[in-house]
Amino acid sequence: MIDVRKENQNTFIVSVTKGGSVTKHTVRLDDSYFQKLTGGTGDKERLIKESFQFLLEREPKESILRSFDLQVIGRYFPEYENTISGKS
């Protein structure tokens, strides 16, 4: 289960519960990157949740950085932006 809680306009706390344990992550998402990925549709919480679903398909929750800017995902997974843009 992925729970996304907004801390402020650009910072979110994400809790991932899987296999009886929980990891917590601080994710930053600025408006320009949100606009680039979604064209301004939907909301930031949904984009972050979909991004974590993307990550969890590729690595265990314990391997996800504890604090990062959403843009960083593309450095590790070059297909991220194309994949996620098609979903949002």
Helices and strands as residue ranges (DSSP letters): E 2-8, E 11-18, E 21-28, H 31-38, H 44-56, G 61-63, E 67-69, G 70-72, H 73-76, H 80-87
